[in-house]
Amino acid sequence: MIREIIASLLLVLGSSLMLLAGIGLVRFRDPLSRAHALTKATTLGISLLLIALWVILEDDISGLKILLVIIFCLLTTPLSGHMVASLYYRQLHKKERPPENAEDSSRSE
């Protein structure tokens, strides 16, 4: 009985965080803000949903596999959000570089 209540609370919390991540994706205009909303809420939401699955299954082997998936999500989701934000930042602040041939022509004169 208590196990089902805990799992239900975890499922509701995880689902609401995933919903907030989707709303943040639609509402925010800047890709940096979108990446921030997605990585924070999605990482915690997926973790809560997987912990709820772990509570429901009551199996040690399945729990270990779920724990490995949670660790993988905790490592990769923020990293991918950082990569997207870094790419956008570089594109936004790209500096104009002179062509390589301009240096050669200025030295020969």
C-alpha positions, -999 to +999 in steps of 0.1 A: +000+000+000+027+025+010+048+014-020+020+022-044+015+056-028+052+064-031+053+052-067+022+073-076+037+104-061+069+099-080+050+093-112+029+125-108+060+146-099+080+131-128+052+136-153+046+172-141+083+180-146+082+166-181+051+187-188+069+218-175+099+210-198+075+208-228+059+241-218+093+257-214+103+245-249+072+261-264+073+293-243+110+303-244+123+320-276+160+318-270+177+284-277+198+289-245+167+292-224+151+262-241+182+241-235+182+251-199+145+243-194+148+210-211+179+197-194+170+206-159+134+194-159+139+165-182+168+150-162+149+152-129+116+141-145+131+110-161+149+101-129+117+103-109+098+082-134+125+056-134+126+056-096+089+050-095+094+020-119+120+007-095+096+010-065+069-008-085+090-037-098+105-048-064+133-066-081+170-063-073+182-070-108+157-047-125+166-020-099+203-023-108+195-018-144+172+011-137+199+027-116+224+024-145+199+040-168+194+069-143+231+074-140+234+074-178+206+100-181+222+122-154+255+122-173+243+126-209+212+149-208+230+179-192+260+173-215+238+174-247+221+206-234+255+221-229+266+211-264+235+227-279+240+259-259+277+261-268+270+257-305+243+284-304+266+307-284+295+302-309+272+309-339+258+340-321+292+354-313+311+344-344+339+368-352+347+379-387+381+364-397+401+378-425+407+354-454+439+335-453+451+350-487+449+385-473+479+379-450+500+365-478+493+394-501+501+420-474+536+404-468+545+403-504+540+440-509 
